[in-house]
Structures are given as C-alpha cells and as structure tokens.
Amino acid sequence: MIEEIPAAREIAPAKLNLALHVRGKLPDGRHAIETLFAFCIDGDRLSAVDADELSLEITGPFASELSAGEDNLVLKAARVLAEAAGVDGGAAITLDKRLPVASGIGGGSADAAAALRLLTALWRIDPNHALALAPALGSDVPACLLSLPSKGEGAGDLLQLVDMSEVSGTPVLLVNPRVPLSTAEVFQAWDGVDRGSLDGWRDGRNDLEEPARRLVPQIAEVLAWLGDQPGANFVRMSGSGATCFALFDSDEARDEAATRVPSEWWHLGTFLR
C-alpha cells in the first residue's frame, strides 16, 4: 500500500499596523513610511500537495471576491519561487479565504508570503529563495513572510524585528464594515504632510486614517463603536483600511464585544502572536 503524502499547511496571519506614519515619497515613487507590524494568530489558510503543474483553488467565505487566475498573488509567488529554485514539478494549492479582500490586514501579501513558506517546505528548497523574492511581490510581503513584530521603514519592506512580548497574547477584535478599499486610492488621497517620526506605537497614529475615512465614512462609525466597548484599551485602523481593531483587557471583554458587532459588519476575535 502506497502511503499518501500529507498536504503541507500554512496560516496567513492577519496583519495589523499598530502605527503607520507616512513621511513622504521615495525616489521610485512609492510612499516612505514608518510602521509597526503585529500579527494575529488567525487568518487565511493555505494547503498544497505535490502535482505535475501549479494550480490554485479558492474556498472559504470570501472566495467569490478573488480570482484564481494568473493575477492572483499566491500563483505569482509560486511561479517565481519555482523558477528561482529550479523546481520542475508543481503543486495543487488551496486557499481558504477567511479574511475580507482589500481590507488593510495583509490580504494578498499575507497569502503570497504564506505560499512562499508553504512551498519552501513542500519542495524542500532553500528558504533564502523566499527571502530574496518577497520584496518584489509587494511592500508588505517581507513582513508577512516573517509574521513577527517588526518595524518597517522605506515602503514598509525594510524591517527590524522588535520585542513586543508585553502585548503577545493580547485579545484583539477586528471589525470591517464590509467595504473594500484600494490602498493606492488611499495613498493618493493622503495630504502630503509629514507629521513626524514613529517613536512609540501607543503614542503613534495612522496617517492613512483621515483619507480612508473620506473615501469610506463607515470607518469613523467602526472606530467610534470599538472605542465605546468596555475593556477596549487601544483602537486604531489597520493599514489603508477599512479594517479597524481594538486591543482588550481580557478575553471575556473581547468576546462580549464580539456578540454586539452589528450584523452588517465582518468581525474576528483573535489574539496577537
């Protein structure tokens, strides 16, 4: 009897920006930022088995909002990794899409990073290939590849790991008004004012919140709602939105808040890694 090789599995953790300061423009036209990345224990899920060619199937509650074609970042990551490592075979990849699309919590970047980790293990190749390829796939992909607390500079792709042990395991509630928001449009709507460097995340800010709120007014409602929840001690929008989050004093306070989230909004109760 031939033993079936089990599928390789990876979680693409939801990414949070505890602070995000926009400082100006880089020579290549991208925005210069300073941000503090943190990651949740939950997110999208990927699995893969060896196959003759590369393929992608998307399942989960947000599957209908994504294409499984060649423009999908998971497939792009798989193809460039196979080419760089000289892999002849392929993989049948399944993406269980549990996080909303275009929502400021990693999305395609987290999925691409998880695909790099997943296929590095499945194909038994040098992890340095994934590290070298990540920046070209997107500014957030290097941080999502590590999925560890880090400070990002440049376009967010120049990383320095930071000690966030004081908040590791903190209960967090993510809430999204179910409105997709284009990162490019939010950056384009930024007013161009440099409001200063990032020193500490609790005293920091998200410079994209104001332009995001102009594009999606519901963000203000979500932030106000989270701020009113008992036990919420820190509330902010993540990335370019529209997902917002609150850190809570206890699991119980977060879970109680989760029961009160308006039905038209998406939410996820989880913990910081």
C-alpha atoms as one frame of an Amber mdcrd trajectory, in Angstrom:
protein
   0.000   0.000   0.000   1.401   3.397  -1.016   1.266   5.926   1.807  -0.312
   9.212   0.753   1.902  12.233   1.338   0.063  14.673   3.637  -0.648  18.186
   2.461   1.616  20.981   3.628  -0.324  23.643   5.534   0.253  27.286   6.446
  -1.708  30.076   8.082  -1.540  33.557   6.531  -1.963  35.575   9.738  -3.934
  38.801   9.679  -1.508  41.740   9.699  -2.101  44.775  11.880  -0.379  48.143
  11.723  -0.223  49.320  15.334   1.008  52.640  13.935   1.628  53.909  10.410
   3.364  57.220   9.737   3.637  58.448   6.147   6.831  60.501   5.818   6.967
  61.410   2.128   7.924  59.862  -1.193  10.783  57.540  -2.151  12.841  58.042
  -5.339  10.942  55.181  -7.018   7.599  56.936  -6.408   6.401  54.758  -3.556
   5.483  56.362  -0.253   8.044  56.399   2.542   6.510  55.084   5.751   7.369
  54.070   9.268   5.119  51.372  10.666   4.942  48.793  13.408   3.675  45.436
  12.201   1.959  42.976  14.512   0.257  39.716  13.583  -2.735  37.753  14.801
  -2.840  34.019  15.378  -5.707  33.634  12.874  -6.045  34.395   9.179  -6.410
  32.774   5.780  -5.300  29.152   5.430  -3.300  27.536   2.652  -2.566  23.917
   1.866  -0.766  22.214  -1.004   0.138  18.792  -2.344   2.660  17.843  -4.989
   1.311  17.933  -8.541   2.639  17.983 -12.091   1.662  21.649 -12.555   0.765
  24.658 -10.450  -2.927  25.220  -9.742  -4.975  27.235  -7.278  -8.408  26.580
  -5.808 -10.026  29.212  -3.579 -12.583  28.271  -0.926 -13.975  29.994   2.144
 -16.391  32.849   2.854 -14.564  35.381   0.648 -13.684  33.030  -2.222 -16.096
  34.694  -4.639 -14.230  38.022  -4.313 -10.933  36.658  -5.637  -9.774  35.372
  -8.992  -7.817  32.121  -9.073  -6.169  33.202 -12.322  -2.616  34.202 -13.088
  -3.061  37.618 -11.480  -3.522  36.031  -8.043  -0.511  36.770  -5.821  -0.436
  33.203  -4.499   0.137  31.847  -8.009   2.617  34.616  -8.795   4.605  33.761
  -5.659   4.520  30.057  -6.527   5.747  30.620 -10.080   8.648  32.922  -9.200
   9.714  30.584  -6.373   9.662  27.536  -8.669  11.691  29.411 -11.283  14.250
  30.724  -8.787  14.739  27.337  -7.151  14.694  25.322 -10.380  11.670  23.249
  -9.343  10.417  21.057 -12.187   7.163  19.915 -10.620   4.173  21.854  -9.399
   1.661  21.940  -6.590  -2.096  21.910  -6.177  -2.692  24.821  -3.805  -5.890
  25.541  -1.898  -6.511  28.976  -0.374  -9.200  29.073   2.314 -10.058  32.784
   2.146 -11.361  33.771   5.595 -10.318  37.439   5.695 -12.064  40.159   3.675
 -10.374  41.334   0.484  -8.762  44.800   0.222  -9.167  45.384   3.947  -5.812
  46.605   5.301  -4.883  43.410   7.158  -2.464  41.753   4.752  -4.752  40.170
   2.214  -2.842  39.160  -0.901   0.512  39.976   0.712  -0.105  37.607   3.621
  -1.367  34.903   1.247   1.678  35.296  -1.038   4.025  35.121   1.944   2.270
  32.017   3.248   2.577  30.445  -0.204   6.338  31.058  -0.137   6.638  29.359
   3.273   4.300  26.554   2.237   6.083  25.683  -0.995   9.546  26.056   0.521
   8.550  23.241   2.884   6.690  21.163   0.279   9.502  21.349  -2.278  12.263
  21.129   0.367  14.164  24.108  -1.005  16.413  26.771   0.494  14.338  29.360
   2.444  16.697  32.077   1.207  14.868  31.947  -2.142  11.676  33.131  -0.423
  13.508  35.895   1.433  15.052  37.182  -1.793  11.790  37.103  -3.760   9.424
  38.609  -1.164  10.143  42.354  -1.759   9.333  42.156  -5.471   5.903  40.665
  -4.714   4.780  43.619  -2.586   5.921  46.034   0.092   4.152  44.117   2.897
   5.239  40.654   1.755   8.620  40.653   3.602   6.898  41.484   6.907   4.167
  38.918   6.255   6.805  36.321   5.392   8.275  36.702   8.884   4.880  37.251
  10.552   6.701  38.583  13.617   6.504  42.007  15.294   8.725  44.358  13.327
   9.286  47.983  12.459   9.031  48.687   8.750  10.682  51.603   7.003  11.235
  52.531   3.358   7.992  51.388   1.733   7.494  49.084   4.708   9.877  46.495
   3.304  12.988  47.476   5.301  12.463  45.533   8.501  13.832  45.455  12.011
  12.435  42.877  14.432  11.162  44.390  17.677  10.362  42.944  21.090   6.601
  43.036  21.589   6.461  40.404  24.315   4.428  42.765  26.515   1.442  42.506
  24.154   1.919  38.968  22.839  -1.285  37.060  23.555  -3.387  40.221  23.892
  -7.051  39.704  22.917  -7.964  41.700  19.810 -11.180  42.258  17.884 -11.025
  43.082  14.158 -14.036  44.792  12.574 -14.599  45.671   8.923 -17.680  47.470
   7.543 -17.582  45.144   4.517 -16.406  47.888   2.192 -13.290  47.128   0.089
 -10.776  49.956  -0.057  -7.975  50.412  -2.581  -4.575  51.010  -0.982  -3.499
  53.071  -3.998  -6.552  55.334  -3.711  -5.970  55.937  -0.003  -2.310  56.847
  -0.508  -3.313  59.111  -3.389  -5.741  60.913  -1.073  -3.066  61.495   1.628
  -2.493  65.230   2.100   1.312  65.026   1.797   2.015  66.428   5.274   4.848
  64.758   7.238   3.600  64.719  10.821   6.754  63.265  12.335   8.572  60.040
  13.075   7.340  56.935  14.850   8.664  56.669  18.388   6.156  54.513  20.237
   3.123  52.721  18.849   0.686  53.717  21.588   1.562  57.374  21.046   1.671
  56.956  17.286  -1.037  57.318  14.693  -2.220  56.047  11.329  -1.735  58.843
   8.782  -3.949  56.974   6.305  -6.984  57.051   8.570  -8.167  60.515   7.553
  -8.036  59.905   3.763  -9.537  56.445   4.265 -12.411  57.921   6.265 -13.107
  60.388   3.464 -13.344  57.515   0.990 -15.287  55.195   3.332 -17.161  57.190
   6.008 -18.223  53.960   7.732 -14.663  53.687   9.125 -15.461  56.508  11.559
 -18.504  54.555  12.755 -16.441  51.407  13.323 -13.743  53.282  15.257 -16.319
  55.027  17.429 -18.119  51.747  18.107 -14.909  49.969  19.111 -13.936  52.859
  21.368 -17.229  52.534  23.237 -16.730  48.851  24.084 -15.974  48.041  27.757
 -12.425  46.712  28.143 -11.126  48.188  24.872  -7.846  49.960  25.693  -6.428
  50.731  22.228  -8.349  51.388  18.993  -6.953  52.070  15.533  -7.452  51.488
  11.810  -5.045  48.994  10.245  -3.052  49.774   7.113  -5.058  51.633   4.478
  -8.345  50.331   5.930 -11.140  49.676   6.115 -10.496  47.138   8.909 -10.197
  48.611  12.397  -9.222  46.828  15.593  -9.268  47.119  19.365  -6.991  45.554
  21.956  -8.866  44.371  25.056  -8.106  43.936  28.735  -9.427  40.370  28.724
 -10.754  37.546  26.550 -14.147  37.955  28.185 -14.391  41.658  27.345 -13.414
  40.986  23.729 -15.875  38.107  23.400 -18.688  40.198  24.889 -17.920  42.966
  22.398 -17.920  40.450  19.550 -21.512  39.493  20.356 -22.524  43.137  19.870
 -20.893  43.741  16.476 -23.588  44.933  14.035 -24.636  42.106  11.744 -23.727
  44.026   8.591 -20.066  44.220   9.666 -17.448  41.454   9.483 -15.523  40.679
  12.654 -12.869  38.342  14.007 -11.964  37.770  17.647  -8.369  36.587  17.967
  -5.060  37.195  19.771  -1.793  38.909  18.923   1.034  36.455  18.253
